[in-house]
Amino acid sequence: RNYMNQPYALITGASSGIGFQYARVLASRGYNLLIVSNEEAIHDRAKELRNEYPEIEVVSLMRDLSLQTAAEELHNYCRENGLEVEVLVNNAGVYHDRDFLDDSLAFNSVILNLHMYTPAMLCYHFGHDMVSRGKGYILNMCSITSHMAAQRLGAYGSTKAFLRNFTRALHVELHEKGVRVLNVNPGAVNTGLYNIPAWITRLGKGVGFIVEPDYLARRAVRALFRGRAKVTIPTFWSAV
């Protein structure tokens, strides 16, 4: 097949959870995929996506997105291989339930780069391309914790606060240039990121407090293509 004329969606952190569901939703809309993760499982996810959506191309890359060279290297890869990225989904993230000083220097460096520097630089590089074409979509995964200055969430919530404010400013900056930028503001999502006990997950889902990744991905992508600035999921959190 000739996939060259079909645009790509680039999704970071796509080896599991929400990122994988973003890939599925965007594939269902006809986008070729470039999925990126630091986990080897990204190649298995690519095989699953090819089987489910044989009409699209799926490119999988293992990359450490916490490196400050990662965004430029990923952009260079797309240019060198002729991949036109029309949708950028900044989803990759990490979390430890631990106080800032009790965590390692290595982890704190990872979370600061992964949640702030790399997403901003991916927006910078691919945003220029989108503006030059007069069309593009950027989805940044922020968090309800961006409004919370809480112990054990110090690094996580603060990095998400940067991304929330940055995304809002970028939405205004690029709207008249044909590029849509969305802040996805999730509350509790049923992924392995937070290590929530099974009984709490069942209870949370029963009262609508916790949502499934596929539901979040569908809602968020729909909001992205409608040009929304922000979507909060579940809506229980929207008053925050």
C-alpha positions in Angstrom: 0.0 0.0 0.0 1.0 3.6 -0.5 0.6 5.4 2.8 2.7 8.4 1.9 -0.2 10.8 1.2 -2.0 10.0 4.5 -1.0 12.2 7.5 0.3 10.7 10.8 -0.7 11.0 14.4 2.2 10.9 16.8 1.3 9.6 20.2 3.9 9.4 23.1 3.6 6.9 25.9 1.5 4.6 23.6 2.6 1.2 24.9 -0.3 0.9 27.3 -3.3 2.6 28.9 -4.5 5.9 27.7 -1.8 6.3 25.0 -2.7 3.0 23.4 -6.3 4.0 23.3 -5.5 7.3 21.7 -3.7 5.3 19.0 -6.8 3.2 18.4 -9.1 6.1 18.2 -6.9 8.0 15.8 -6.4 4.9 13.7 -10.2 4.5 13.5 -10.3 8.0 12.0 -7.9 7.0 9.2 -4.6 8.4 10.5 -1.3 6.6 10.1 0.4 6.2 13.4 3.8 6.9 14.9 3.7 5.5 18.4 6.6 6.1 20.8 7.5 4.7 24.2 10.6 3.8 26.3 9.1 0.3 26.7 9.8 -2.6 24.3 6.1 -3.5 24.4 5.5 -0.6 21.9 6.4 -3.0 19.1 3.7 -5.5 20.3 1.1 -2.7 20.4 2.1 -1.8 16.8 1.3 -5.4 15.7 -2.0 -5.3 17.5 -2.9 -2.0 15.8 -1.9 -3.3 12.3 -4.1 -6.3 12.8 -7.0 -4.2 13.9 -6.5 -1.4 11.3 -4.8 -3.0 8.3 -5.6 0.0 6.1 -3.1 2.3 8.0 0.6 2.3 8.6 1.9 1.9 12.1 5.5 3.0 13.0 6.7 2.1 16.5 9.8 3.6 18.1 11.5 3.0 21.4 12.8 6.4 22.7 13.6 7.8 26.1 11.5 10.9 26.0 13.0 12.2 29.2 16.2 13.2 27.4 16.4 16.8 26.4 17.4 15.8 22.9 14.4 13.6 22.4 12.0 16.1 20.8 14.4 17.3 18.2 15.5 13.8 17.4 11.9 12.7 17.0 11.2 15.6 14.7 14.3 14.9 12.6 13.2 11.3 12.3 9.9 12.4 10.9 11.5 14.8 8.4 14.0 12.2 7.2 11.4 9.6 6.7 8.7 11.8 5.1 6.2 11.4 8.0 3.8 14.4 8.0 2.5 14.7 11.6 -1.0 16.3 11.6 -1.9 15.3 15.2 0.5 15.4 18.1 -0.6 13.7 21.4 1.7 14.4 24.3 0.7 11.6 26.6 3.9 10.1 28.1 4.1 10.4 31.9 5.4 8.9 35.1 4.3 9.0 38.7 5.6 8.0 42.1 3.6 8.1 45.3 6.5 9.5 47.2 7.7 12.8 48.7 10.0 14.9 46.5 13.1 14.6 48.7 12.5 10.9 49.2 12.6 10.2 45.5 15.8 9.8 43.5 17.6 12.5 41.6 17.2 10.4 38.5 13.4 10.1 38.8 12.9 13.8 39.6 14.9 14.7 36.5 12.8 12.3 34.4 9.5 13.7 35.6 10.5 17.3 35.1 11.8 16.7 31.5 9.1 14.2 30.5 6.1 16.4 31.7 7.5 19.8 30.7 10.5 20.1 28.5 9.8 17.4 26.0 6.1 18.2 25.4 6.9 21.9 25.0 9.7 21.2 22.5 7.5 18.7 20.6 4.9 21.5 20.4 7.7 23.8 19.2 9.0 21.6 16.4 5.8 20.1 15.1 3.9 23.3 15.8 6.1 25.1 13.2 5.2 22.5 10.7 1.5 22.7 11.4 1.5 26.5 11.1 3.3 26.3 7.8 0.5 24.0 6.5 -2.2 26.0 8.1 -3.6 22.9 9.8 -2.8 20.7 12.8 -4.0 19.3 16.2 -2.1 19.2 19.5 -3.4 17.3 22.5 -1.6 17.7 25.8 -2.4 15.4 28.7 -2.6 17.6 31.8 -4.3 16.6 35.0 -6.7 17.6 37.7 -3.7 17.5 40.0 -2.4 20.6 38.3 -4.8 22.5 40.7 -3.5 20.7 43.8 -0.4 21.8 45.8 -0.4 18.5 47.8 2.3 16.5 49.5 3.5 13.5 47.5 2.1 15.3 44.4 4.6 18.1 44.5 6.5 17.3 41.3 3.6 15.6 39.5 1.0 18.3 40.1 3.5 21.1 39.5 4.7 19.8 36.2 1.1 19.3 35.1 0.4 22.9 36.2 3.1 24.1 33.8 1.6 22.0 31.0 -1.9 23.3 31.7 -0.9 26.9 31.5 1.4 26.4 28.6 -1.4 24.6 26.7 -3.9 27.3 27.3 -1.5 30.0 26.0 -0.6 27.9 22.9 -4.3 27.4 22.2 -4.8 31.1 21.9 -1.5 31.7 20.1 -2.2 29.1 17.3 -6.0 29.2 16.9 -5.9 31.9 14.2 -3.2 30.0 12.4 -5.3 26.9 11.9 -3.8 24.8 14.7 -6.1 23.4 17.4 -4.6 22.9 20.9 -6.4 21.0 23.6 -5.8 20.6 27.4 -7.2 17.2 28.5 -7.7 17.5 32.2 -8.4 13.9 33.5 -9.2 12.9 37.0 -9.1 9.3 38.0 -8.5 6.9 35.1 -8.3 3.1 35.3 -4.7 2.6 34.4 -1.7 1.1 36.2 -0.1 4.5 36.7 -1.4 5.2 40.2 -1.4 1.6 41.6 -5.0 2.0 42.9 -6.3 -1.1 44.8 -8.8 -3.2 42.9 -11.6 -2.6 45.3 -11.2 1.1 45.1 -11.2 0.9 41.3 -14.5 -1.1 41.3 -16.1 1.4 43.7 -14.8 4.4 41.8 -16.1 3.1 38.5 -19.5 2.2 40.0 -20.1 5.9 41.1 -18.6 7.4 37.9 -15.5 8.7 39.7 -13.0 6.6 37.7 -13.3 6.2 33.9 -11.8 3.7 31.5 -9.0 4.8 29.2 -10.9 4.1 26.0 -13.8 6.3 27.1 -11.3 9.1 28.0 -9.6 8.8 24.6 -12.8 9.0 22.6 -14.1 12.0 24.5 -10.7 13.8 24.2 -10.2 13.2 20.5 -13.8 14.4 19.8 -13.1 17.6 21.8 -9.7 18.1 19.9 -11.3 18.0 16.5 -14.1 20.3 17.6 -11.5 23.0 18.5 -12.1 23.0 22.3 -9.5 24.5 24.6 -10.1 22.2 27.5 -12.0 19.0 28.4 -12.3 17.6 31.9 -12.9 13.9 32.3 -14.8 12.7 34.2 -17.1 15.7 34.3 -17.3 15.3 38.1 -14.0 17.3 38.2 -15.2 20.2 35.9 -16.0 22.6 38.7 -12.4 22.4 39.9 
